[in-house]
């Protein structure tokens, strides 16, 4: 069970690090527990939706098709993770 705990710890720590670095959660801009809690919930909901969308995109055949032909066309939007 110990290796599983280590992996879970690394995954959870990565989520908090991403929240601080990429989603402006190093400092709060709100006052009061209720407002800060709502702000944090909204941020983590957005992070979860983004993770789900990227996972579905990477699993789709359309993403594979675009990734094959993207180097030939500079105007093709490609989602880079």
N, C-alpha and C positions, 0 to 999 in steps of 0.2 A: 504494500500500500504506500510505502514511502515514496517510490518514484512517481506515482500518480499525484501525490500531494505536491511534489516539486514542479511537475508540469502545470498543474492547476495554478500554483502560485505565480509561475512565470507568465501564464496567460492573463491572469487578473492584473498583475503588475503592468503588463503591456497595455491593457485597456486604460488604466489610470494614467499612464505616461502619455498615450495618444490624446486623452482628454485634455491633459494639461498643455501639451505642445500644439496640437492641431485645432483644438476647439475652444481656446481662450478660457480655460478653466483653472488657470493658475491663481487668479484673483477673482473675487466676485464684484459685481457692479451693483448689487442690490443690498438692501438692508432688511433685516428681519428674517426669522427662520422660515416662515411660510413662503415668502417671495424667493428666497435662495433655494429652498427645496423644490419649488415649482420650476425654477430655472434649471436646476440640475437634472430633474426628471425629463424636461424637454430636451436638454442636450443629449442625455443618454438614449432617449427614444430616437433622436435623429441619428446617433451613431449606430444603433441597432438596425434602423431602416436602411442606412447606407451599406452596412455589412450584408444584409439580406439581398439588397439590389445588386451589389457587386458579385455575390455568390451566384445569383440567378443568371446574371449576365455572362459570367465565366462558364457556366454550365450549358449555355445555349449554343446551338449550332450556328446561329447568326454571328456570335462573337468569334467563333473559329473561322468563319468565312471572312470576316473583316480583318482578322489578324493575318490571314494568308496574303490578302491583296493590299493591305495598308502600306507596305514599303514602296509600292509602285505609284501610289497616289498620296501626295502630301496633304491634300485637302480632306481626306477621310478622317472623321473624328474617331479616335481610338481611346478607350478607357484604360489607363495604365494604373495598375495597383502597386 
